[in-house]
């Protein structure tokens, strides 16, 4: 098996599709085949020793009898620690490992977090970042709309759903129990552009004409979906254990994910607001 895999990567060549034609082939001396079904497995094998090094440091958190230091999905990694110094140690570990195995970026000490979470479960920083990214995406959509001298409704909606909504809803099943007007305003901007109306046009009028669901309602559905998945998971899964821990904490504290999810669930069933 090893020889078979090795032979597929010897003298590996690639070309770039540019302006309707292919460039000359060039050697690929690092990395895996783009789009190859075997690539994720090879990468998982490649980073296995990094996971061993991270776990050996003992800087993670305890969930029952389990210790959790990192989570991996494809080529993404999440480092977990209950102290600032512990997290910094894990970052140094990843940086050093990346340098050794030639995975270093232009700045290996720069790591961007998907969600910013504090002890008060305040996600204002997270939503501000998402609004900033979403605003650029809406701006790109608006530019395309005017450059093409308009679009059909289905085309405009499809682009919005594919390029803007994934940004605005990123991780929303975790942080989305509160209503954030800044997210709704981005959708209003996209709607007004398509309808060609001014800022003074009443919101109920433009949302009724467009027929798009409010961002907050979509996020509530995401929370309910995550709740349903967690309920069905076996007790051996880490995320299931965290869910059960949060459920236990919800008997003593009000502002927990479990309690907020229950409110969304009750609202969803009382209004039958599913799509």
PASEBA-1860 file (N, C-alpha, C; in nm, 3 decimals):
! residues 275
1> XXXXXXXX> 0.083/-0.120/0.000/0.000/0.000/0.000/0.087/0.126/0.000 ~ 0.191/0.124/0.084/0.279/0.241/0.092/0.344/0.269/-0.043 ~ 0.391/0.163/-0.109/0.456/0.182/-0.239/0.358/0.235/-0.344 ~ 0.232/0.189/-0.335/0.132/0.235/-0.431/0.104/0.385/-0.413 ~ 0.092/0.426/-0.287/0.067/0.568/-0.260/0.189/0.651/-0.299 ~ 0.307/0.601/-0.267/0.428/0.674/-0.299/0.443/0.694/-0.449 ~ 0.408/0.594/-0.527/0.424/0.603/-0.672/0.331/0.708/-0.732 ~ 0.213/0.730/-0.669/0.119/0.829/-0.723/0.168/0.972/-0.699
9> XXXXXXXX> 0.264/0.989/-0.606/0.314/1.123/-0.576/0.456/1.147/-0.625 ~ 0.515/1.049/-0.693/0.646/1.069/-0.752/0.632/1.146/-0.883 ~ 0.711/1.251/-0.898/0.708/1.335/-1.017/0.566/1.385/-1.045 ~ 0.501/1.431/-0.938/0.364/1.482/-0.949/0.364/1.616/-1.022 ~ 0.279/1.628/-1.124/0.271/1.750/-1.202/0.130/1.808/-1.196 ~ 0.121/1.937/-1.220/-0.008/2.005/-1.221/-0.002/2.120/-1.322 ~ -0.121/2.169/-1.358/-0.133/2.283/-1.447/-0.248/2.371/-1.398 ~ -0.250/2.494/-1.440/-0.352/2.589/-1.399/-0.438/2.627/-1.518
17> XXXXXXXX> -0.569/2.622/-1.498/-0.662/2.663/-1.603/-0.675/2.815/-1.599 ~ -0.623/2.883/-1.701/-0.617/3.029/-1.700/-0.669/3.084/-1.832 ~ -0.771/3.170/-1.823/-0.827/3.235/-1.942/-0.867/3.135/-2.051 ~ -0.928/3.026/-2.009/-0.980/2.929/-2.104/-0.881/2.827/-2.154 ~ -0.758/2.829/-2.106/-0.658/2.733/-2.151/-0.568/2.694/-2.034 ~ -0.496/2.583/-2.053/-0.408/2.533/-1.947/-0.267/2.585/-1.965 ~ -0.203/2.615/-1.852/-0.063/2.654/-1.855/0.024/2.531/-1.875 ~ 0.153/2.552/-1.890/0.246/2.439/-1.898/0.248/2.367/-1.763
25> XXXXXXXX> 0.272/2.238/-1.767/0.276/2.160/-1.644/0.402/2.195/-1.562 ~ 0.387/2.188/-1.431/0.499/2.215/-1.342/0.498/2.110/-1.230 ~ 0.613/2.088/-1.170/0.626/1.988/-1.065/0.564/2.037/-0.935 ~ 0.496/1.947/-0.865/0.441/1.975/-0.732/0.526/1.899/-0.632 ~ 0.607/1.972/-0.558/0.705/1.910/-0.470/0.659/1.903/-0.325 ~ 0.542/1.956/-0.294/0.490/1.952/-0.156/0.338/1.948/-0.161 ~ 0.279/1.890/-0.057/0.133/1.886/-0.052/0.074/1.762/-0.115 ~ -0.056/1.756/-0.124/-0.127/1.642/-0.180/-0.199/1.683/-0.306
33> XXXXXXXX> -0.254/1.586/-0.378/-0.327/1.615/-0.501/-0.454/1.695/-0.471 ~ -0.475/1.801/-0.544/-0.593/1.883/-0.523/-0.718/1.805/-0.563 ~ -0.813/1.792/-0.469/-0.938/1.723/-0.498/-0.931/1.572/-0.491 ~ -0.816/1.517/-0.456/-0.800/1.372/-0.448/-0.875/1.319/-0.325 ~ -0.951/1.211/-0.343/-1.026/1.152/-0.232/-0.934/1.102/-0.121 ~ -0.812/1.070/-0.155/-0.718/1.019/-0.056/-0.652/1.131/0.024 ~ -0.659/1.254/-0.025/-0.588/1.366/0.037/-0.626/1.388/0.184 ~ -0.755/1.390/0.221/-0.789/1.410/0.362/-0.731/1.304/0.454
41> XXXXXXXX> -0.731/1.179/0.407/-0.676/1.070/0.488/-0.526/1.086/0.506 ~ -0.457/1.122/0.398/-0.313/1.143/0.407/-0.280/1.258/0.502 ~ -0.359/1.364/0.496/-0.334/1.477/0.586/-0.359/1.437/0.731 ~ -0.465/1.358/0.755/-0.494/1.313/0.891/-0.378/1.230/0.947 ~ -0.320/1.146/0.864/-0.204/1.066/0.906/-0.085/1.158/0.933 ~ -0.071/1.260/0.849/0.041/1.353/0.860/0.039/1.431/0.991 ~ -0.079/1.472/1.036/-0.087/1.557/1.155/-0.108/1.476/1.283 ~ -0.106/1.344/1.272/-0.132/1.262/1.390/-0.031/1.288/1.501
49> XXXXXXXX> 0.095/1.309/1.465/0.195/1.335/1.568/0.177/1.471/1.634 ~ 0.117/1.567/1.561/0.087/1.697/1.622/-0.015/1.680/1.734 ~ -0.117/1.599/1.709/-0.218/1.572/1.812/-0.154/1.509/1.933 ~ -0.060/1.416/1.910/0.009/1.350/2.021/0.087/1.452/2.105 ~ 0.156/1.543/2.037/0.233/1.646/2.109/0.141/1.738/2.188 ~ 0.029/1.778/2.130/-0.065/1.867/2.199/-0.122/1.799/2.323 ~ -0.163/1.674/2.309/-0.220/1.602/2.424/-0.117/1.578/2.533 ~ 0.008/1.559/2.493/0.114/1.532/2.591/0.139/1.652/2.682
57> XXXXXXXX> 0.105/1.772/2.635/0.129/1.893/2.715/0.034/1.904/2.832 ~ -0.083/1.840/2.824/-0.177/1.842/2.935/-0.234/1.979/2.966 ~ -0.257/2.061/2.864/-0.308/2.197/2.883/-0.457/2.209/2.850 ~ -0.524/2.098/2.826/-0.663/2.102/2.784/-0.759/2.119/2.900 ~ -0.885/2.089/2.874/-0.989/2.098/2.977/-1.042/1.958/3.006 ~ -1.100/1.942/3.123/-1.156/1.813/3.163/-1.307/1.813/3.141 ~ -1.354/1.711/3.072/-1.497/1.689/3.052/-1.529/1.553/3.111 ~ -1.575/1.552/3.235/-1.593/1.425/3.303/-1.457/1.361/3.328
65> XXXXXXXX> -1.441/1.240/3.276/-1.313/1.171/3.290/-1.223/1.191/3.168 ~ -1.269/1.266/3.070/-1.193/1.289/2.948/-1.120/1.423/2.955 ~ -1.003/1.428/2.891/-0.927/1.552/2.877/-0.928/1.592/2.730 ~ -0.962/1.717/2.703/-0.976/1.763/2.564/-0.883/1.882/2.541 ~ -0.791/1.865/2.443/-0.695/1.971/2.412/-0.715/2.029/2.274 ~ -0.771/1.951/2.182/-0.788/2.001/2.047/-0.899/1.924/1.976 ~ -0.952/1.988/1.874/-1.051/1.928/1.785/-1.002/1.945/1.643 ~ -1.018/1.844/1.560/-0.972/1.852/1.422/-1.086/1.816/1.327
73> XXXXXXXX> -1.094/1.892/1.218/-1.189/1.860/1.112/-1.124/1.899/0.980 ~ -1.098/1.800/0.896/-1.027/1.822/0.769/-0.893/1.890/0.801 ~ -0.868/2.011/0.747/-0.743/2.079/0.773/-0.757/2.191/0.876 ~ -0.867/2.189/0.952/-0.888/2.287/1.058/-0.858/2.224/1.193 ~ -0.806/2.306/1.284/-0.776/2.258/1.418/-0.822/2.363/1.519 ~ -0.884/2.317/1.626/-0.928/2.404/1.734/-0.849/2.367/1.859 ~ -0.781/2.463/1.917/-0.705/2.442/2.040/-0.790/2.483/2.160 ~ -0.786/2.404/2.265/-0.872/2.425/2.381/-0.791/2.424/2.509
81> XXXXXXXX> -0.808/2.527/2.591/-0.743/2.535/2.721/-0.827/2.623/2.812 ~ -0.813/2.606/2.942/-0.890/2.687/3.036/-0.809/2.803/3.091 ~ -0.688/2.826/3.039/-0.608/2.940/3.081/-0.545/3.006/2.958 ~ -0.512/3.133/2.973/-0.445/3.206/2.865/-0.307/3.148/2.839 ~ -0.233/3.120/2.946/-0.099/3.065/2.931/-0.104/2.927/2.866 ~ -0.205/2.848/2.903/-0.218/2.717/2.842/-0.244/2.724/2.694 ~ -0.332/2.816/2.654/-0.363/2.833/2.512/-0.242/2.883/2.436 ~ -0.166/2.975/2.497/-0.045/3.025/2.431/0.057/2.914/2.412
89> XXXXXXXX> 0.068/2.825/2.510/0.160/2.712/2.498/0.120/2.621/2.382 ~ -0.009/2.599/2.367/-0.058/2.517/2.256/-0.030/2.584/2.122 ~ -0.045/2.716/2.117/-0.017/2.790/1.993/0.131/2.778/1.957 ~ 0.219/2.788/2.056/0.362/2.771/2.031/0.393/2.630/1.980 ~ 0.323/2.533/2.035/0.343/2.394/1.992/0.307/2.377/1.845 ~ 0.194/2.433/1.805/0.151/2.423/1.666/0.247/2.499/1.574 ~ 0.291/2.618/1.619/0.384/2.699/1.539/0.515/2.625/1.516 ~ 0.571/2.568/1.620/0.697/2.496/1.607/0.681/2.373/1.519
97> XXXXXXXX> 0.571/2.301/1.537/0.548/2.183/1.454/0.533/2.222/1.307 ~ 0.464/2.333/1.282/0.443/2.380/1.145/0.576/2.418/1.079 ~ 0.666/2.478/1.155/0.796/2.514/1.099/0.877/2.391/1.064 ~ 0.873/2.291/1.152/0.950/2.169/1.127/0.902/2.097/1.002 ~ 0.768/2.093/0.984/0.711/2.016/0.873/0.666/2.104/0.756 ~ 0.723/2.226/0.751/0.706/2.315/0.636/0.560/2.349/0.609 ~ 0.486/2.372/0.716/0.348/2.417/0.703/0.333/2.561/0.752 ~ 0.445/2.630/0.766/0.441/2.765/0.820/0.379/2.861/0.718
105> XXXXXXXX> 0.304/2.961/0.771/0.247/3.065/0.689/0.338/3.186/0.692 ~ 0.296/3.297/0.634/0.376/3.419/0.635/0.400/3.467/0.779 ~ 0.302/3.443/0.864/0.318/3.480/1.005/0.260/3.368/1.089 ~ 0.347/3.280/1.136/0.299/3.160/1.205/0.247/3.190/1.345 ~ 0.269/3.311/1.396/0.216/3.347/1.527/0.078/3.411/1.518 ~ 0.028/3.427/1.395/-0.103/3.489/1.377/-0.208/3.382/1.357 ~ -0.299/3.370/1.452/-0.407/3.273/1.443/-0.539/3.348/1.459 ~ -0.634/3.323/1.369/-0.762/3.389/1.375/-0.866/3.291/1.428
113> XXXXXXXX> -0.946/3.334/1.523/-1.048/3.251/1.583/-1.180/3.272/1.512 ~ -1.256/3.164/1.492/-1.385/3.177/1.426/-1.487/3.248/1.513 ~ -1.492/3.212/1.641/-1.586/3.272/1.734/-1.512/3.320/1.858 ~ -1.544/3.440/1.901/-1.485/3.495/2.024/-1.584/3.474/2.137 ~ -1.542/3.398/2.240/-1.632/3.362/2.350/-1.568/3.406/2.480 ~ -1.648/3.470/2.566/-1.597/3.503/2.700/-1.682/3.435/2.805 ~ -1.645/3.457/2.933/-1.713/3.386/3.041/-1.857/3.431/3.061 ~ -1.894/3.544/3.002/-2.030/3.595/3.014/-2.119/3.556/2.896
121> XXXXXXXX> -2.065/3.476/2.805/-2.137/3.434/2.684/-2.188/3.554/2.606 ~ -2.104/3.655/2.595/-2.136/3.776/2.519/-2.070/3.763/2.382 ~ -2.151/3.759/2.278/-2.099/3.735/2.144/-2.101/3.861/2.056 ~ -2.095/3.979/2.119/-2.098/4.103/2.041/-1.976/4.115/1.950 ~ -1.860/4.076/2.001/-1.739/4.083/1.919/-1.752/3.990/1.798 ~ -1.804/3.871/1.821/-1.823/3.775/1.713/-1.918/3.830/1.607 ~ -2.032/3.880/1.650/-2.130/3.931/1.554/-2.076/4.053/1.479 ~ -1.998/4.136/1.547/-1.938/4.251/1.479/-1.844/4.206/1.367
129> XXXXXXXX> -1.767/4.101/1.394/-1.677/4.047/1.291/-1.757/3.990/1.174 ~ -1.864/3.920/1.206/-1.947/3.861/1.100/-2.016/3.970/1.018 ~ -2.060/4.074/1.085/-2.124/4.186/1.013/-2.023/4.253/0.921 ~ -1.900/4.269/0.967/-1.798/4.330/0.884/-1.770/4.247/0.760 ~ -1.757/4.115/0.777/-1.735/4.027/0.662/-1.858/4.021/0.573 ~ -1.975/4.014/0.637/-2.099/4.008/0.560/-2.123/4.135/0.480 ~ -2.081/4.249/0.535/-2.098/4.376/0.464/-2.017/4.377/0.335 ~ -1.897/4.323/0.341/-1.816/4.314/0.218/-1.880/4.223/0.117
137> XXXXXXXX> -1.939/4.114/0.163/-2.005/4.020/0.073/-2.128/4.082/0.009 ~ -2.207/4.157/0.088/-2.323/4.227/0.033/-2.278/4.332/-0.068 ~ -2.169/4.402/-0.036/-2.117/4.501/-0.129/-2.079/4.439/-0.262 ~ -2.019/4.320/-0.257/-1.984/4.249/-0.380/-2.109/4.211/-0.459 ~ -2.212/4.166/-0.388/-2.338/4.129/-0.453/-2.402/4.251/-0.519 ~ -2.404/4.362/-0.448/-2.463/4.485/-0.502/-2.387/4.531/-0.626 ~ -2.254/4.522/-0.621/-2.173/4.562/-0.737/-2.205/4.476/-0.858 ~ -2.217/4.346/-0.837/-2.251/4.256/-0.948/-2.390/4.288/-1.001
145> XXXXXXXX> -2.480/4.320/-0.912/-2.618/4.350/-0.952/-2.622/4.469/-1.048 ~ -2.551/4.575/-1.011/-2.551/4.693/-1.096/-2.467/4.673/-1.223 ~ -2.359/4.597/-1.212/-2.274/4.572/-1.328/-2.349/4.493/-1.436 ~ -2.440/4.404/-1.391/-2.518/4.322/-1.485/-2.650/4.388/-1.522 ~ -2.667/4.512/-1.475/-2.791/4.586/-1.502/-2.913/4.508/-1.452 ~ -2.901/4.453/-1.332/-3.011/4.381/-1.269/-2.999/4.231/-1.284 ~ -3.077/4.158/-1.204/-3.080/4.012/-1.208/-3.223/3.965/-1.189 ~ -3.248/3.840/-1.227/-3.375/3.777/-1.193/-3.380/3.754/-1.042
153> XXXXXXXX> -3.500/3.747/-0.989/-3.518/3.729/-0.845/-3.451/3.601/-0.797 ~ -3.472/3.489/-0.869/-3.414/3.361/-0.827/-3.261/3.367/-0.827 ~ -3.203/3.433/-0.925/-3.057/3.444/-0.933/-3.003/3.527/-0.818 ~ -3.066/3.640/-0.792/-3.023/3.729/-0.684/-3.034/3.659/-0.549 ~ -3.145/3.587/-0.528/-3.165/3.516/-0.403/-3.063/3.404/-0.385 ~ -3.035/3.333/-0.494/-2.938/3.223/-0.488/-2.800/3.274/-0.451 ~ -2.758/3.386/-0.510/-2.626/3.442/-0.479/-2.621/3.488/-0.333 ~ -2.728/3.553/-0.287/-2.733/3.598/-0.148/-2.726/3.479/-0.052
161> XXXXXXXX> -2.803/3.374/-0.082/-2.804/3.255/0.004/-2.669/3.184/0.005 ~ -2.594/3.195/-0.105/-2.468/3.121/-0.118/-2.347/3.199/-0.068 ~ -2.353/3.332/-0.072/-2.235/3.412/-0.040/-2.250/3.495/0.087 ~ -2.370/3.537/0.120/-2.389/3.625/0.236/-2.438/3.547/0.358 ~ -2.542/3.467/0.340/-2.599/3.394/0.454/-2.500/3.304/0.526 ~ -2.412/3.230/0.455/-2.316/3.147/0.528/-2.227/3.227/0.622 ~ -2.201/3.353/0.590/-2.121/3.439/0.677/-2.203/3.483/0.798 ~ -2.324/3.531/0.771/-2.408/3.582/0.880/-2.451/3.472/0.976
169> XXXXXXXX> -2.461/3.348/0.928/-2.508/3.238/1.012/-2.394/3.153/1.065 ~ -2.269/3.195/1.045/-2.155/3.114/1.087/-2.157/3.093/1.239 ~ -2.168/2.968/1.279/-2.170/2.936/1.422/-2.292/2.986/1.495 ~ -2.396/3.024/1.421/-2.514/3.086/1.484/-2.591/2.990/1.573 ~ -2.576/2.859/1.551/-2.645/2.764/1.639/-2.587/2.766/1.780 ~ -2.473/2.833/1.797/-2.413/2.849/1.931/-2.447/2.985/1.990 ~ -2.433/3.092/1.910/-2.444/3.228/1.966/-2.576/3.299/1.932 ~ -2.662/3.237/1.852/-2.773/3.311/1.794/-2.901/3.321/1.873
177> XXXXXXXX> -2.897/3.298/2.004/-3.023/3.304/2.080/-3.070/3.447/2.101 ~ -2.979/3.547/2.085/-3.018/3.687/2.097/-3.044/3.747/1.959 ~ -3.120/3.853/1.957/-3.153/3.921/1.832/-3.050/4.032/1.808 ~ -2.986/4.030/1.690/-2.887/4.131/1.653/-2.937/4.208/1.532 ~ -2.973/4.334/1.553/-3.027/4.417/1.446/-2.926/4.439/1.334 ~ -2.797/4.438/1.368/-2.695/4.463/1.266/-2.698/4.357/1.157 ~ -2.731/4.234/1.193/-2.742/4.128/1.092/-2.862/4.151/1.001 ~ -2.973/4.193/1.061/-3.094/4.218/0.982/-3.072/4.335/0.886
185> XXXXXXXX> -2.998/4.436/0.930/-2.978/4.553/0.845/-2.901/4.519/0.718 ~ -2.812/4.422/0.725/-2.742/4.380/0.604/-2.838/4.318/0.503 ~ -2.931/4.238/0.554/-3.030/4.179/0.464/-3.121/4.288/0.406 ~ -3.159/4.387/0.488/-3.241/4.497/0.439/-3.170/4.572/0.327 ~ -3.039/4.587/0.341/-2.961/4.656/0.237/-2.969/4.580/0.104 ~ -2.954/4.448/0.112/-2.962/4.367/-0.011/-3.102/4.374/-0.071 ~ -3.204/4.372/0.014/-3.343/4.378/-0.034/-3.371/4.512/-0.101 ~ -3.329/4.621/-0.039/-3.355/4.754/-0.096/-3.286/4.772/-0.230
193> XXXXXXXX> -3.168/4.712/-0.244/-3.098/4.720/-0.372/-3.178/4.653/-0.482 ~ -3.228/4.534/-0.453/-3.304/4.461/-0.554/-3.435/4.531/-0.588 ~ -3.504/4.580/-0.486/-3.633/4.644/-0.509/-3.618/4.786/-0.561 ~ -3.501/4.845/-0.543/-3.479/4.980/-0.590/-3.554/5.085/-0.510 ~ -3.562/5.065/-0.378/-3.634/5.158/-0.292/-3.537/5.229/-0.200 ~ -3.582/5.336/-0.137/-3.497/5.418/-0.052/-3.496/5.366/0.092 ~ -3.414/5.431/0.175/-3.404/5.394/0.315/-3.530/5.426/0.394 ~ -3.613/5.515/0.339/-3.735/5.554/0.410/-3.850/5.458/0.388
201> XXXXXXXX> -3.834/5.362/0.298/-3.940/5.264/0.273/-3.956/5.175/0.395 ~ -4.078/5.156/0.446/-4.100/5.075/0.567/-4.046/4.933/0.553 ~ -3.984/4.884/0.660/-3.927/4.749/0.658/-4.032/4.641/0.632 ~ -4.151/4.647/0.697/-4.251/4.544/0.667/-4.288/4.538/0.520 ~ -4.284/4.652/0.452/-4.318/4.655/0.310/-4.213/4.583/0.226 ~ -4.084/4.612/0.252/-3.980/4.552/0.168/-3.962/4.404/0.198 ~ -3.974/4.365/0.326/-3.961/4.223/0.359/-4.080/4.143/0.308 ~ -4.197/4.204/0.309/-4.315/4.136/0.255/-4.305/4.115/0.106
209> XXXXXXXX> -4.256/4.216/0.034/-4.241/4.204/-0.111/-4.134/4.103/-0.149 ~ -4.025/4.099/-0.072/-3.913/4.010/-0.105/-3.942/3.866/-0.065 ~ -4.009/3.848/0.049/-4.043/3.712/0.093/-3.928/3.636/0.156 ~ -3.820/3.705/0.194/-3.709/3.638/0.261/-3.737/3.626/0.411 ~ -3.695/3.516/0.468/-3.710/3.498/0.613/-3.615/3.592/0.687 ~ -3.655/3.646/0.802/-3.564/3.726/0.883/-3.443/3.642/0.927 ~ -3.327/3.706/0.938/-3.205/3.637/0.978/-3.223/3.570/1.114 ~ -3.288/3.640/1.206/-3.304/3.584/1.341/-3.387/3.456/1.338
217> XXXXXXXX> -3.488/3.449/1.254/-3.569/3.328/1.245/-3.488/3.212/1.187 ~ -3.405/3.242/1.089/-3.320/3.138/1.030/-3.222/3.084/1.135 ~ -3.168/3.174/1.216/-3.073/3.134/1.319/-3.141/3.048/1.425 ~ -3.265/3.083/1.461/-3.338/3.002/1.559/-3.358/2.860/1.508 ~ -3.384/2.847/1.379/-3.397/2.713/1.321/-3.264/2.637/1.331 ~ -3.152/2.707/1.310/-3.021/2.643/1.323/-2.999/2.589/1.465 ~ -3.043/2.666/1.564/-3.029/2.624/1.704/-3.112/2.498/1.730 ~ -3.235/2.498/1.680/-3.322/2.382/1.699/-3.263/2.258/1.631
225> XXXXXXXX> -3.207/2.276/1.513/-3.147/2.163/1.443/-3.028/2.107/1.520 ~ -2.945/2.195/1.575/-2.832/2.147/1.654/-2.881/2.074/1.778 ~ -2.982/2.127/1.843/-3.040/2.063/1.962/-3.087/1.921/1.928 ~ -3.156/1.908/1.817/-3.207/1.775/1.777/-3.093/1.678/1.747 ~ -2.985/1.727/1.688/-2.870/1.639/1.660/-2.802/1.595/1.790 ~ -2.788/1.688/1.884/-2.723/1.654/2.010/-2.802/1.554/2.092 ~ -2.934/1.564/2.085/-3.020/1.473/2.160/-3.002/1.329/2.110 ~ -2.975/1.313/1.980/-2.967/1.180/1.920/-2.827/1.119/1.927
233> XXXXXXXX> -2.727/1.197/1.964/-2.590/1.146/1.965/-2.569/1.045/2.079 ~ -2.481/0.947/2.059/-2.449/0.854/2.169/-2.372/0.925/2.279 ~ -2.382/0.875/2.400/-2.320/0.939/2.515/-2.168/0.937/2.511 ~ -2.109/0.857/2.422/-1.964/0.848/2.415/-1.903/0.966/2.340 ~ -1.982/1.041/2.264/-1.930/1.154/2.187/-1.900/1.274/2.278 ~ -1.790/1.343/2.249/-1.749/1.457/2.331/-1.856/1.566/2.330 ~ -1.910/1.597/2.214/-2.010/1.704/2.207/-2.137/1.666/2.283 ~ -2.168/1.538/2.288/-2.282/1.492/2.366/-2.255/1.511/2.517
241> XXXXXXXX> -2.132/1.484/2.559/-2.097/1.501/2.699/-2.104/1.649/2.740 ~ -2.060/1.737/2.650/-2.069/1.881/2.678/-2.215/1.923/2.686 ~ -2.296/1.867/2.598/-2.439/1.897/2.598/-2.503/1.856/2.731 ~ -2.471/1.737/2.778/-2.527/1.688/2.905/-2.476/1.772/3.022 ~ -2.349/1.813/3.016/-2.295/1.900/3.121/-2.369/2.034/3.124 ~ -2.393/2.090/3.006/-2.464/2.217/2.997/-2.608/2.202/3.046 ~ -2.667/2.088/3.017/-2.804/2.061/3.063/-2.810/2.056/3.215 ~ -2.708/1.995/3.276/-2.702/1.991/3.422/-2.683/2.131/3.481
249> XXXXXXXX> -2.596/2.209/3.419/-2.572/2.346/3.465/-2.696/2.433/3.451 ~ -2.783/2.398/3.359/-2.903/2.478/3.333/-3.003/2.474/3.448 ~ -2.987/2.379/3.539/-3.075/2.375/3.655/-3.035/2.479/3.760 ~ -2.910/2.530/3.749/-2.861/2.629/3.846/-2.845/2.768/3.785 ~ -2.821/2.772/3.654/-2.798/2.900/3.588/-2.900/2.919/3.475 ~ -2.940/3.041/3.458/-3.045/3.071/3.360/-2.989/3.087/3.218 ~ -2.879/3.162/3.208/-2.826/3.196/3.076/-2.728/3.089/3.029 ~ -2.782/2.974/2.988/-2.702/2.866/2.932/-2.753/2.835/2.792
257> XXXXXXXX> -2.670/2.764/2.715/-2.713/2.731/2.578/-2.837/2.642/2.582 ~ -2.842/2.547/2.675/-2.954/2.455/2.682/-3.085/2.529/2.707 ~ -3.084/2.623/2.802/-3.206/2.698/2.831/-3.247/2.787/2.713 ~ -3.149/2.849/2.649/-3.179/2.932/2.533/-3.232/2.848/2.417 ~ -3.177/2.729/2.402/-3.225/2.640/2.296/-3.368/2.595/2.323 ~ -3.401/2.572/2.451/-3.538/2.533/2.485/-3.637/2.643/2.449 ~ -3.599/2.768/2.471/-3.686/2.880/2.435/-3.711/2.882/2.285 ~ -3.604/2.862/2.207/-3.618/2.857/2.061/-3.705/2.740/2.019
265> XXXXXXXX> -3.688/2.628/2.088/-3.765/2.508/2.054/-3.913/2.528/2.083 ~ -3.942/2.587/2.197/-4.082/2.615/2.233/-4.144/2.711/2.133 ~ -4.069/2.815/2.095/-4.119/2.912/1.999/-4.143/2.847/1.863 ~ -4.051/2.760/1.823/-4.065/2.696/1.692/-4.190/2.608/1.687 ~ -4.214/2.532/1.793/-4.331/2.445/1.794/-4.460/2.522/1.811 ~ -4.454/2.633/1.881/-4.577/2.711/1.900/-4.618/2.785/1.774 ~ -4.520/2.817/1.690/-4.551/2.890/1.565/-4.541/2.802/1.443 ~ -4.481/2.679/1.459/-4.457/2.589/1.347/-4.381/2.661/1.237
273> XXX> -4.276/2.734/1.279/-4.198/2.817/1.187/-4.076/2.739/1.138 ~ -4.099/2.641/1.052/-3.989/2.563/0.997/-3.983/2.585/0.846 ~ -3.862/2.574/0.791/-3.844/2.582/0.646/-3.722/2.504/0.607
END
